[in-house]
Amino acid sequence: MSYKRKADLPVGDANDLMEVTPLGAGSEVGRSCHVLKYKGKTVLLDCGIHPGQSGISGLPFFDSIDPASIDVLLITHFHLDHAAGLPYFTER
């Protein structure tokens, strides 16, 4: 049985598109943080730090988002590179 993905299927509605914006970990290990926008909702997925850096330079690029625009913040697991930026983000 074949489960090949059908790439030519049209998107039914513009609201069916998910916008993914990496704020960290886009091209590195550590600093995992992604903004997902789907059907009018905004999710912040993870909020980690880069373990090899210190201070502000170890945080995700939070300047590109407004914390009030986040509907829900989800943490995949509690390692430093996925969750240690939470105290900084929640104080913004």
N, C-alpha and C positions, 0 to 999 in steps of 0.2 A: 504494500500500500504506500502510495506516494503522498507526502505532505509538503509539496513545494508551495512556496509563497507566491501569490498572484500579484505581481508588481503593477499590472496595468489597471487595477480597479480604481475608478475615480472616487474622490472624496465626496461624500454625499452632501456635506454641509461644511462651511468654513469653521463652525464650532466644533467639528470633529477633529480638528487639527490640534495637536499638543505642541506647545512652544517650550523648549528646554534651553535654559541658560545656565551654563556652568559658572559659578562664582569662585571656584577653586577645583583642583583635581581634574581640570580639563586635559592637561598634558603632563601630569605629574602624579606621584603617589603622595597622599596626604592632602589636608585642607579640603576634604570632600564637602561640597556644598552646591546644590543645584536648585534653581527656581523652575518649577513646572507650572505652566498655565494651561488650563483645559476647561472649556465650557464656563468661562467666567470666574473660575476659582483659581487661586494662586497657592501653591504648596512650596514650602521650603523643605527640601529633602536633605537632611544631614546638616551639620554645622560644626565641622571639624577644624583642627589646626594642622599646620605643617610641623611635624615633630622635629625637624632639623633646623627650624628657625625660631626666633623668640620675638616677643612683643607684637606690635602691629603687623610686622612683615610675615608673621606666621598665620595670620587670620585670612579667611576668604575675603574677596573683594566686595564687601558689604555696601560700599559707597554707591553702587549702581542700583540699589533697591531701596524702597521706602518700607521700613518695618511694619507700618500700618497697613500696607497692601497685602500682607501675608495672611491668608485665611487659616492655615494650619501648618505646623512645623512637625515633621516626622523624622525620627532618628532610626536608622536601620539597625544599628548596634552601638554599644557604648565603648568604643575604642577612642583614643585621643583624636585620631585623624577623622572621626565622624561626629564627635559630640563635644569636644573640649572648648569649642568656640561659643557654646550656649550662654555662659555668664556674660560675655561681652555683648552678644546680640540682644539678649533680653534687657540690657541696661540702655540700649540705644533709644 
